[in-house]
Amino acid sequence: IHKYTPTSYTAGWRPYYNYKKIGIRMLNLKFYKTHPNAYLPEFSTSDSACFDVCASIQDESIICYNAYNECGRAYPTENNTITLFPQSRYLIPTNLIFDIPRGYSVRAHPRSGLSLKNGISLFNCEGVIDSDYVEPVFITLYNFGSRPFTLRDGDRVVQIEMVPQLEYALEVSYSKPEQKTLRSGGFGSTGV
């Protein structure tokens, strides 16, 4: 039996367990849809570490940058698709705002199939959303390939997970750190 109610707006579905009985507190990651046609995030399987988030390409233009860092706009077609041209970056709307609990952040990761099969990935490798960010979430996609790619409204573009935030302080050190291992150097110093 799976407990999932789309109207509750909690991300995806999970098998229902009695978490209180086994002493685990279940957290909810809530989200708000800024457009009625935005897609609900969901876990692909009951054991998925991340949930999928879809592109929400409606009638607004999308900010993009070409290989020369020139800013422009991409306009959706009648059937809500846009073309991602090679070596260009696009700010893809999700039309979702996450309500992230304090003490947590949300991490966006590339989808492996989209990256491998089409050369489409996150430009910044991983997106970090802090708990105090309560604005619409956009995904920065980059076409690493050599051919244009058609992105459709509702395509899964990123996988996201909520992670605990480790609290720490920044402190100036007045002495160089000591060597902790036999390692010497960086950038390939341990081999290929």
BALOBA-1460 file (C-alpha; in Angstrom, 3 decimals):
// residues 192
<rec num="1" residu="i" x="0.000" y="0.000" z="0.000"/>
<rec num="2" residu="h" x="1.348" y="3.430" z="-0.936"/>
<rec num="3" residu="k" x="0.307" y="6.610" z="0.814"/>
<rec num="4" residu="y" x="0.165" y="9.395" z="-1.786"/>
<rec num="5" residu="t" x="-2.273" y="12.222" z="-2.156"/>
<rec num="6" residu="p" x="-1.532" y="14.725" z="-4.907"/>
<rec num="7" residu="t" x="-3.471" y="17.426" z="-3.066"/>
<rec num="8" residu="s" x="-1.125" y="17.216" z="-0.067"/>
<rec num="9" residu="y" x="1.733" y="18.542" z="-2.218"/>
<rec num="10" residu="t" x="4.427" y="16.471" z="-0.569"/>
<rec num="11" residu="a" x="7.105" y="15.313" z="-2.954"/>
<rec num="12" residu="g" x="6.291" y="11.968" z="-4.565"/>
<rec num="13" residu="w" x="5.146" y="8.762" z="-2.939"/>
<rec num="14" residu="r" x="6.761" y="6.420" z="-0.486"/>
<rec num="15" residu="p" x="5.623" y="3.150" z="1.030"/>
<rec num="16" residu="y" x="3.762" y="3.877" z="4.227"/>
<rec num="17" residu="y" x="5.630" y="2.712" z="7.306"/>
<rec num="18" residu="n" x="4.771" y="3.347" z="10.927"/>
<rec num="19" residu="y" x="7.830" y="5.543" z="11.518"/>
<rec num="20" residu="k" x="6.782" y="6.441" z="15.083"/>
<rec num="21" residu="k" x="6.663" y="2.746" z="15.993"/>
<rec num="22" residu="i" x="10.296" y="2.244" z="14.932"/>
<rec num="23" residu="g" x="11.455" y="5.600" z="16.355"/>
<rec num="24" residu="i" x="12.120" y="7.500" z="13.115"/>
<rec num="25" residu="r" x="10.683" y="10.951" z="12.492"/>
<rec num="26" residu="m" x="9.407" y="11.326" z="8.918"/>
<rec num="27" residu="l" x="10.020" y="14.770" z="7.399"/>
<rec num="28" residu="n" x="7.920" y="16.351" z="4.694"/>
<rec num="29" residu="l" x="9.324" y="18.557" z="1.982"/>
<rec num="30" residu="k" x="6.447" y="20.809" z="1.018"/>
<rec num="31" residu="f" x="6.176" y="22.756" z="-2.190"/>
<rec num="32" residu="y" x="3.949" y="25.411" z="-3.687"/>
<rec num="33" residu="k" x="2.890" y="25.469" z="-7.345"/>
<rec num="34" residu="t" x="3.217" y="28.952" z="-8.880"/>
<rec num="35" residu="h" x="1.357" y="27.822" z="-12.016"/>
<rec num="36" residu="p" x="-1.662" y="25.495" z="-12.084"/>
<rec num="37" residu="n" x="-0.033" y="23.358" z="-14.811"/>
<rec num="38" residu="a" x="3.224" y="22.822" z="-12.905"/>
<rec num="39" residu="y" x="4.129" y="19.157" z="-12.476"/>
<rec num="40" residu="l" x="4.185" y="17.423" z="-9.113"/>
<rec num="41" residu="p" x="7.620" y="16.102" z="-8.139"/>
<rec num="42" residu="e" x="7.705" y="12.369" z="-7.535"/>
<rec num="43" residu="f" x="9.980" y="9.511" z="-6.600"/>
<rec num="44" residu="s" x="10.392" y="7.054" z="-9.495"/>
<rec num="45" residu="t" x="10.550" y="4.018" z="-7.189"/>
<rec num="46" residu="s" x="9.991" y="3.314" z="-3.518"/>
<rec num="47" residu="d" x="13.772" y="3.185" z="-2.963"/>
<rec num="48" residu="s" x="14.747" y="6.248" z="-5.010"/>
<rec num="49" residu="a" x="17.208" y="8.499" z="-3.160"/>
<rec num="50" residu="c" x="16.052" y="11.499" z="-5.201"/>
<rec num="51" residu="f" x="12.762" y="12.671" z="-6.641"/>
<rec num="52" residu="d" x="12.322" y="13.894" z="-10.207"/>
<rec num="53" residu="v" x="11.373" y="17.464" z="-11.071"/>
<rec num="54" residu="c" x="9.950" y="18.383" z="-14.475"/>
<rec num="55" residu="a" x="10.338" y="21.366" z="-16.751"/>
<rec num="56" residu="s" x="7.273" y="23.596" z="-16.624"/>
<rec num="57" residu="i" x="7.382" y="25.331" z="-19.984"/>
<rec num="58" residu="q" x="4.297" y="27.493" z="-20.203"/>
<rec num="59" residu="d" x="3.853" y="30.716" z="-22.135"/>
<rec num="60" residu="e" x="6.736" y="32.759" z="-20.728"/>
<rec num="61" residu="s" x="10.103" y="33.211" z="-22.426"/>
<rec num="62" residu="i" x="13.175" y="31.478" z="-21.022"/>
<rec num="63" residu="i" x="16.482" y="33.221" z="-20.303"/>
<rec num="64" residu="c" x="19.430" y="31.705" z="-22.166"/>
<rec num="65" residu="y" x="23.119" y="32.374" z="-22.820"/>
<rec num="66" residu="n" x="25.101" y="31.264" z="-25.850"/>
<rec num="67" residu="a" x="28.751" y="30.176" z="-26.024"/>
<rec num="68" residu="y" x="29.824" y="33.847" z="-26.188"/>
<rec num="69" residu="n" x="27.951" y="34.701" z="-22.931"/>
<rec num="70" residu="e" x="25.397" y="36.743" z="-24.848"/>
<rec num="71" residu="c" x="22.065" y="36.798" z="-23.038"/>
<rec num="72" residu="g" x="18.892" y="36.133" z="-24.985"/>
<rec num="73" residu="r" x="15.448" y="34.596" z="-24.701"/>
<rec num="74" residu="a" x="14.037" y="31.309" z="-25.937"/>
<rec num="75" residu="y" x="10.325" y="31.301" z="-26.733"/>
<rec num="76" residu="p" x="8.172" y="28.184" z="-26.358"/>
<rec num="77" residu="t" x="6.376" y="26.797" z="-29.400"/>
<rec num="78" residu="e" x="2.586" y="26.309" z="-29.507"/>
<rec num="79" residu="n" x="2.966" y="22.861" z="-27.926"/>
<rec num="80" residu="n" x="5.219" y="24.171" z="-25.101"/>
<rec num="81" residu="t" x="8.612" y="22.982" z="-26.307"/>
<rec num="82" residu="i" x="11.900" y="24.848" z="-26.603"/>
<rec num="83" residu="t" x="15.061" y="24.002" z="-28.494"/>
<rec num="84" residu="l" x="18.282" y="23.807" z="-26.497"/>
<rec num="85" residu="f" x="21.075" y="24.676" z="-28.905"/>
<rec num="86" residu="p" x="24.615" y="23.256" z="-28.505"/>
<rec num="87" residu="q" x="26.994" y="25.040" z="-26.122"/>
<rec num="88" residu="s" x="24.165" y="27.141" z="-24.677"/>
<rec num="89" residu="r" x="22.700" y="27.526" z="-21.162"/>
<rec num="90" residu="y" x="18.998" y="27.787" z="-20.335"/>
<rec num="91" residu="l" x="17.194" y="28.783" z="-17.132"/>
<rec num="92" residu="i" x="14.357" y="26.229" z="-17.100"/>
<rec num="93" residu="p" x="11.341" y="27.014" z="-14.900"/>
<rec num="94" residu="t" x="9.812" y="24.391" z="-12.606"/>
<rec num="95" residu="n" x="7.036" y="26.680" z="-11.325"/>
<rec num="96" residu="l" x="7.645" y="25.251" z="-7.844"/>
<rec num="97" residu="i" x="8.691" y="26.870" z="-4.565"/>
<rec num="98" residu="f" x="10.079" y="24.478" z="-1.951"/>
<rec num="99" residu="d" x="9.379" y="24.930" z="1.741"/>
<rec num="100" residu="i" x="12.590" y="23.383" z="3.062"/>
<rec num="101" residu="p" x="12.720" y="22.694" z="6.819"/>
<rec num="102" residu="r" x="15.391" y="24.563" z="8.780"/>
<rec num="103" residu="g" x="18.504" y="22.467" z="9.223"/>
<rec num="104" residu="y" x="18.206" y="21.036" z="5.687"/>
<rec num="105" residu="s" x="18.990" y="22.022" z="2.125"/>
<rec num="106" residu="v" x="17.903" y="20.640" z="-1.209"/>
<rec num="107" residu="r" x="20.459" y="19.396" z="-3.763"/>
<rec num="108" residu="a" x="19.706" y="19.158" z="-7.472"/>
<rec num="109" residu="h" x="21.643" y="16.575" z="-9.491"/>
<rec num="110" residu="p" x="21.762" y="15.840" z="-13.240"/>
<rec num="111" residu="r" x="19.628" y="12.982" z="-14.546"/>
<rec num="112" residu="s" x="22.014" y="10.319" z="-15.842"/>
<rec num="113" residu="g" x="19.931" y="9.259" z="-18.853"/>
<rec num="114" residu="l" x="19.422" y="12.835" z="-20.049"/>
<rec num="115" residu="s" x="23.161" y="13.467" z="-19.719"/>
<rec num="116" residu="l" x="24.359" y="10.240" z="-21.344"/>
<rec num="117" residu="k" x="21.858" y="9.942" z="-24.187"/>
<rec num="118" residu="n" x="21.400" y="13.618" z="-25.074"/>
<rec num="119" residu="g" x="24.330" y="15.577" z="-23.612"/>
<rec num="120" residu="i" x="21.964" y="17.695" z="-21.500"/>
<rec num="121" residu="s" x="23.077" y="18.329" z="-17.924"/>
<rec num="122" residu="l" x="23.187" y="20.873" z="-15.138"/>
<rec num="123" residu="f" x="25.695" y="23.566" z="-16.005"/>
<rec num="124" residu="n" x="26.863" y="24.019" z="-12.414"/>
<rec num="125" residu="c" x="27.065" y="20.236" z="-11.763"/>
<rec num="126" residu="e" x="24.955" y="20.477" z="-8.596"/>
<rec num="127" residu="g" x="22.372" y="23.046" z="-7.581"/>
<rec num="128" residu="v" x="22.030" y="23.944" z="-3.908"/>
<rec num="129" residu="i" x="18.798" y="25.408" z="-2.546"/>
<rec num="130" residu="d" x="18.994" y="26.781" z="0.990"/>
<rec num="131" residu="s" x="16.098" y="26.558" z="3.458"/>
<rec num="132" residu="d" x="15.722" y="30.356" z="3.508"/>
<rec num="133" residu="y" x="15.199" y="30.523" z="-0.274"/>
<rec num="134" residu="v" x="11.452" y="30.733" z="-0.874"/>
<rec num="135" residu="e" x="11.305" y="31.830" z="-4.503"/>
<rec num="136" residu="p" x="10.548" y="29.830" z="-7.678"/>
<rec num="137" residu="v" x="13.156" y="27.185" z="-8.513"/>
<rec num="138" residu="f" x="14.857" y="27.274" z="-11.916"/>
<rec num="139" residu="i" x="17.187" y="24.633" z="-13.352"/>
<rec num="140" residu="t" x="20.265" y="25.710" z="-15.359"/>
<rec num="141" residu="l" x="20.527" y="23.215" z="-18.230"/>
<rec num="142" residu="y" x="23.421" y="23.098" z="-20.674"/>
<rec num="143" residu="n" x="23.602" y="21.331" z="-24.025"/>
<rec num="144" residu="f" x="27.055" y="19.715" z="-24.063"/>
<rec num="145" residu="g" x="26.197" y="17.926" z="-27.321"/>
<rec num="146" residu="s" x="26.666" y="18.975" z="-30.941"/>
<rec num="147" residu="r" x="22.971" y="18.839" z="-31.949"/>
<rec num="148" residu="p" x="19.936" y="20.866" z="-30.901"/>
<rec num="149" residu="f" x="17.713" y="19.142" z="-28.328"/>
<rec num="150" residu="t" x="13.957" y="19.632" z="-28.003"/>
<rec num="151" residu="l" x="12.818" y="19.994" z="-24.396"/>
<rec num="152" residu="r" x="9.120" y="19.419" z="-23.796"/>
<rec num="153" residu="d" x="6.854" y="20.694" z="-21.075"/>
<rec num="154" residu="g" x="6.755" y="17.924" z="-18.448"/>
<rec num="155" residu="d" x="10.154" y="16.393" z="-19.286"/>
<rec num="156" residu="r" x="12.038" y="15.274" z="-16.179"/>
<rec num="157" residu="v" x="15.094" y="17.525" z="-16.072"/>
<rec num="158" residu="v" x="16.691" y="17.046" z="-12.648"/>
<rec num="159" residu="q" x="16.692" y="14.760" z="-9.622"/>
<rec num="160" residu="i" x="16.563" y="16.370" z="-6.198"/>
<rec num="161" residu="e" x="17.230" y="15.223" z="-2.647"/>
<rec num="162" residu="m" x="16.818" y="16.856" z="0.746"/>
<rec num="163" residu="v" x="19.939" y="16.600" z="2.902"/>
<rec num="164" residu="p" x="20.725" y="17.534" z="6.518"/>
<rec num="165" residu="q" x="22.769" y="20.675" z="6.971"/>
<rec num="166" residu="l" x="25.914" y="20.326" z="9.054"/>
<rec num="167" residu="e" x="26.464" y="23.356" z="11.285"/>
<rec num="168" residu="y" x="30.018" y="24.670" z="11.426"/>
<rec num="169" residu="a" x="31.880" y="27.926" z="11.901"/>
<rec num="170" residu="l" x="34.550" y="29.502" z="9.731"/>
<rec num="171" residu="e" x="37.799" y="30.290" z="11.510"/>
<rec num="172" residu="v" x="41.048" y="31.879" z="10.364"/>
<rec num="173" residu="s" x="44.106" y="29.685" z="10.916"/>
<rec num="174" residu="y" x="47.433" y="31.414" z="11.433"/>
<rec num="175" residu="s" x="49.485" y="28.322" z="10.624"/>
<rec num="176" residu="k" x="49.593" y="26.149" z="7.522"/>
<rec num="177" residu="p" x="47.608" y="22.881" z="7.915"/>
<rec num="178" residu="e" x="49.699" y="19.786" z="8.690"/>
<rec num="179" residu="q" x="49.890" y="16.902" z="6.230"/>
<rec num="180" residu="k" x="47.341" y="14.238" z="7.278"/>
<rec num="181" residu="t" x="48.395" y="11.443" z="4.889"/>
<rec num="182" residu="l" x="51.292" y="10.593" z="2.557"/>
<rec num="183" residu="r" x="49.551" y="12.480" z="-0.266"/>
<rec num="184" residu="s" x="51.654" y="15.025" z="-2.132"/>
<rec num="185" residu="g" x="50.032" y="17.505" z="-4.513"/>
<rec num="186" residu="g" x="46.655" y="17.609" z="-6.242"/>
<rec num="187" residu="f" x="45.040" y="17.504" z="-9.714"/>
<rec num="188" residu="g" x="45.960" y="13.957" z="-10.613"/>
<rec num="189" residu="s" x="48.556" y="13.401" z="-7.903"/>
<rec num="190" residu="t" x="46.905" y="10.113" z="-6.859"/>
<rec num="191" residu="g" x="46.848" y="8.734" z="-10.421"/>
<rec num="192" residu="v" x="44.408" y="8.609" z="-13.289"/>
